[in-house]
Amino acid sequence: MNETMEKYLAAFAAAVEAKDRKAIELLDAFSSHVYQDIYARANNTSGEEQAAWNDMLERVKVLIARMSNLKPQIW
């Protein structure tokens, strides 16, 4: 599952790097699901595995923040 999450994060990073607003809009709801899954795994593991999930959790937080900055603003 860790490899799958890495691929999801790579997709988020690619959309942010390309500043592709349509892709970011489509990935927005999915990013919430990915965050929740990684958060749960980080809290349900220990040791080295937990450290890896915590690192991934920090990456997804940064990517979601960058995605939110690039989304079209309502105001």
PLY file of the C-alpha trace (Angstrom):
ply
format ascii 1.0
element vertex 75
property float x
property float y
property float z
element edge 74
property int vertex1
property int vertex2
end_header
0.00 0.00 0.00
2.94 2.30 0.63
3.85 2.16 -3.09
0.30 3.09 -4.02
0.37 6.10 -1.71
3.70 7.15 -3.22
2.06 7.11 -6.65
-0.85 9.21 -5.38
1.55 11.75 -3.90
3.50 11.80 -7.17
0.26 12.62 -9.02
-0.47 15.46 -6.59
3.09 16.76 -6.95
2.89 16.62 -10.76
-0.36 18.58 -10.80
1.11 21.20 -8.47
4.36 21.45 -10.41
2.47 21.87 -13.69
0.05 24.31 -12.01
-2.72 22.37 -13.74
-5.81 23.85 -12.11
-8.20 21.34 -13.70
-6.15 18.39 -12.42
-5.93 20.01 -8.99
-9.68 20.54 -8.96
-10.23 16.87 -9.82
-7.70 15.67 -7.23
-9.04 17.90 -4.46
-11.59 15.49 -2.98
-9.27 12.54 -3.49
-6.49 14.31 -1.59
-8.72 14.38 1.48
-9.17 10.61 1.27
-5.42 10.08 0.87
-4.69 12.35 3.84
-7.15 10.48 6.07
-5.73 7.11 5.05
-2.12 8.14 5.66
-3.07 9.80 8.97
-4.77 6.59 10.16
-1.80 4.44 9.14
0.65 6.80 10.86
-1.36 6.50 14.08
-1.78 2.72 13.90
1.86 1.73 13.39
5.07 2.06 15.36
8.80 2.23 14.90
10.34 2.66 11.48
7.05 2.05 9.74
5.43 4.88 11.70
8.32 7.19 10.83
7.81 6.43 7.13
4.06 7.13 7.37
4.73 10.34 9.33
7.10 11.52 6.59
4.45 10.76 4.01
1.88 12.59 6.14
4.03 15.72 6.14
4.44 15.48 2.36
0.69 15.20 1.78
0.07 18.19 4.07
2.49 20.32 2.07
1.03 19.17 -1.25
-2.55 19.84 -0.13
-1.54 23.33 1.01
0.14 24.01 -2.33
-2.91 22.62 -4.16
-5.23 24.92 -2.22
-3.10 27.92 -3.18
-3.44 27.03 -6.87
-7.18 26.25 -6.90
-9.47 28.84 -8.41
-10.61 31.20 -5.71
-14.29 31.99 -5.24
-13.64 35.54 -4.07
0 1
1 2
2 3
3 4
4 5
5 6
6 7
7 8
8 9
9 10
10 11
11 12
12 13
13 14
14 15
15 16
16 17
17 18
18 19
19 20
20 21
21 22
22 23
23 24
24 25
25 26
26 27
27 28
28 29
29 30
30 31
31 32
32 33
33 34
34 35
35 36
36 37
37 38
38 39
39 40
40 41
41 42
42 43
43 44
44 45
45 46
46 47
47 48
48 49
49 50
50 51
51 52
52 53
53 54
54 55
55 56
56 57
57 58
58 59
59 60
60 61
61 62
62 63
63 64
64 65
65 66
66 67
67 68
68 69
69 70
70 71
71 72
72 73
73 74
